[in-house]
Amino acid sequence: MNAKLFSSSSLLLALPTLAAILTVAPHAAADDAAAAPAPSPPAAEVRVTSDRENTTLLRLSRAGTGFGSVGGYNVAVAFESYEPLCTAPCTTSADPNGIYRIAGEGITPSSTFRLPGHTHADLRVHAGSSSKRWWGWASTYVGTALVVGGASFLIMDAISPATSYDVNTGKDERKTTFRDIGLIGLVSGAPFLVVGIVMLATSGTDVSTASGETLARHSPRPGKLSLSPTGLVF
């Protein structure tokens, strides 16, 4: 039987390789442990009550930014996608680290919020009317247009008053057309503006806890496009 013996020189050459294996192995195990996904936190129990029907708790499932071109200008639009969890009154399990909002048919969407606790949350919703909010914006725009137009006519009347020659007196008489139009615009536009502002202020959706902590107020900021089960939300 033939036996192959290692020489002292070959054994010395193998020592660095063994040392490298022993050195790398613990680091590789540590890297594998770090790469392992962290365990998901336990779901929180969420209870939702509302003063309006169709109030739905939504969870943010996707968000991103879209780019395009309109009229030769580059446009970026942020978008969000939400999934429904439950319709009030209800109790559901939810991710304690998720982002949520309140919406529903005929309801003004709330701003986004996070759950106040990691194990339990009792949400109280004061839901605003989306139609009331729409009419509020319409009334505000009409009132603003009338007030701005009326103020413009009054400024024109003050800067360059129109005159006409009176053949009976032989004098130039000042016309009051611009001033009259301006006053009509101010008087008629002010009520539209006031009513519109009041409707907007009272049509938001507020979310609070049973202890009175406010989580969300009013609606999302203009310019953000959101996809909810009830349609697109701007």
C-alpha positions in Angstrom: 0.0 0.0 0.0 1.3 3.3 -1.0 0.9 6.3 1.2 1.5 9.9 0.2 3.0 12.0 3.0 2.8 15.8 3.3 6.1 17.4 3.5 6.8 20.2 6.0 7.0 22.7 3.2 3.5 21.8 1.8 2.0 22.0 5.3 3.4 25.5 5.7 1.9 26.6 2.4 -1.6 25.2 3.5 -1.6 27.1 6.8 -2.5 30.6 5.3 -5.4 29.0 3.4 -6.8 27.4 6.6 -6.4 30.6 8.4 -8.4 32.5 5.7 -11.2 29.9 5.8 -11.4 30.2 9.6 -11.4 34.0 9.4 -14.0 34.4 6.6 -16.4 31.8 7.9 -17.6 33.8 11.0 -18.1 36.9 8.9 -20.1 35.0 6.3 -22.4 33.7 9.0 -22.8 37.2 10.4 -23.6 38.6 6.9 -26.3 35.8 6.4 -27.8 36.7 9.7 -27.9 40.4 8.8 -29.5 39.7 5.4 -32.3 37.7 7.0 -35.5 39.8 7.0 -36.6 41.2 10.3 -39.8 39.6 11.8 -42.9 41.6 11.0 -44.4 43.5 14.0 -47.7 42.0 15.4 -50.8 43.5 13.9 -52.6 46.3 15.8 -56.3 46.1 16.6 -58.1 49.1 15.1 -61.6 50.2 15.8 -63.3 52.8 13.6 -66.5 54.8 14.4 -67.9 57.6 12.3 -70.8 60.1 12.2 -71.3 59.4 8.5 -72.1 56.3 6.5 -69.6 54.8 4.0 -66.6 55.9 6.1 -63.8 53.6 5.0 -60.3 53.1 6.6 -57.7 52.9 3.8 -54.1 51.8 4.0 -51.4 53.1 1.7 -50.2 50.2 -0.5 -48.2 52.0 -3.2 -46.7 55.4 -3.8 -44.5 56.9 -6.6 -44.0 59.7 -9.0 -44.9 59.9 -12.7 -43.2 62.0 -15.3 -44.6 63.4 -18.5 -44.8 66.3 -20.9 -47.7 68.7 -21.3 -47.5 71.6 -23.8 -43.7 71.2 -24.1 -43.2 71.4 -20.3 -42.0 68.5 -18.2 -44.5 67.6 -15.5 -44.1 65.4 -12.4 -47.2 64.0 -10.6 -47.0 62.2 -7.3 -49.5 59.3 -7.0 -50.7 57.0 -4.2 -52.7 53.8 -4.2 -54.8 52.8 -1.2 -56.5 49.5 -0.3 -59.7 49.4 1.9 -59.5 47.7 5.3 -63.0 48.2 6.7 -66.1 50.4 6.7 -67.2 52.0 9.9 -68.4 50.9 12.4 -65.8 48.2 12.3 -62.8 46.5 13.9 -59.8 45.3 11.9 -56.2 44.2 12.2 -53.7 46.7 10.7 -50.0 47.2 10.3 -48.8 49.4 13.2 -46.2 51.0 11.0 -48.5 51.7 8.0 -49.9 54.9 6.6 -53.6 55.4 6.6 -56.4 57.8 5.6 -60.2 58.0 5.7 -62.3 58.2 2.6 -65.5 56.9 1.1 -68.4 57.7 -1.2 -69.5 61.2 -0.7 -66.8 61.8 2.0 -64.0 64.3 1.8 -60.7 62.3 2.1 -58.7 63.0 5.2 -55.0 63.7 5.2 -52.7 60.7 5.9 -51.9 59.6 9.4 -50.3 56.8 11.4 -51.8 54.8 14.2 -51.2 56.2 17.7 -50.4 52.8 19.2 -48.7 49.6 18.2 -51.3 47.2 19.7 -54.6 49.1 19.8 -56.2 52.2 18.3 -59.7 53.6 18.7 -60.4 56.0 15.8 -63.2 58.5 15.9 -64.0 60.1 12.5 -65.9 63.3 11.9 -66.5 62.9 8.1 -67.0 65.9 5.9 -69.1 66.1 2.7 -67.2 66.0 -0.6 -70.2 67.7 -2.4 -70.2 70.5 0.2 -66.5 70.9 -0.4 -66.9 71.1 -4.2 -69.6 73.8 -3.8 -67.3 75.5 -1.4 -64.6 75.7 -4.0 -67.0 76.8 -6.7 -68.4 79.6 -4.4 -64.9 80.7 -3.5 -63.8 81.0 -7.1 -66.9 82.9 -8.1 -66.7 85.3 -5.2 -63.0 85.8 -5.8 -63.5 86.6 -9.5 -66.3 89.1 -8.7 -64.3 90.8 -5.9 -61.1 91.1 -7.9 -63.1 92.3 -10.9 -65.0 94.9 -8.8 -61.7 96.1 -7.3 -60.2 96.5 -10.7 -63.0 98.7 -12.0 -62.7 100.9 -8.9 -59.0 101.3 -9.4 -59.6 102.2 -13.1 -62.2 104.7 -12.0 -59.8 106.3 -9.5 -56.8 106.4 -11.9 -58.5 107.6 -15.1 -62.1 108.7 -14.5 -64.2 108.8 -17.6 -65.9 112.1 -18.5 -68.4 113.3 -21.0 -69.2 116.8 -22.3 -72.6 118.1 -21.1 -74.0 120.4 -23.8 -76.4 122.0 -21.4 -73.8 123.1 -18.8 -70.9 123.3 -21.2 -68.8 121.3 -18.7 -67.2 117.8 -18.6 -69.2 115.6 -16.4 -67.6 112.6 -14.7 -69.1 109.2 -15.6 -69.7 106.7 -12.8 -69.9 103.6 -14.9 -66.6 102.0 -13.7 -67.4 102.9 -10.1 -70.9 101.4 -10.3 -69.6 98.2 -11.9 -66.9 98.0 -9.3 -69.3 98.4 -6.4 -71.7 95.8 -7.8 -68.8 93.3 -8.1 -67.7 93.9 -4.6 -71.1 93.7 -3.1 -72.2 90.6 -5.0 -68.9 88.8 -4.7 -68.3 89.2 -1.0 -71.2 86.8 0.0 -70.0 84.1 -2.4 -66.5 84.4 -1.0 -67.6 84.2 2.6 -70.0 81.3 2.0 -67.3 79.4 0.1 -64.7 79.9 2.8 -67.1 78.7 5.5 -68.1 75.6 3.4 -64.5 74.7 2.8 -63.7 75.1 6.5 -66.6 72.9 7.6 -66.3 70.1 4.9 -63.0 68.5 6.0 -62.7 65.1 7.5 -61.1 64.9 11.0 -59.7 61.8 12.6 -59.0 61.6 16.4 -58.6 59.0 19.1 -60.9 58.3 22.0 -58.7 60.4 24.2 -59.0 63.4 21.9 -55.6 63.3 20.2 -55.9 64.6 16.6 -54.4 62.4 13.9 -55.6 64.0 10.7 -57.5 67.1 9.7 -59.1 68.3 6.5 -58.1 66.9 3.1 -54.8 66.1 1.3 -52.7 68.9 -0.1 -53.6 70.1 -3.7 -51.6 68.6 -6.5 -51.4 65.0 -5.1 -53.1 62.3 -7.1 -54.4 59.4 -5.1 -56.2 56.2 -6.1 -58.8 55.0 -3.7 -61.7 52.5 -4.0 -64.0 55.4 -4.7 -61.9 56.8 -7.5 -59.2 59.4 -8.1 -58.6 61.9 -5.3 -56.8 65.2 -6.1 
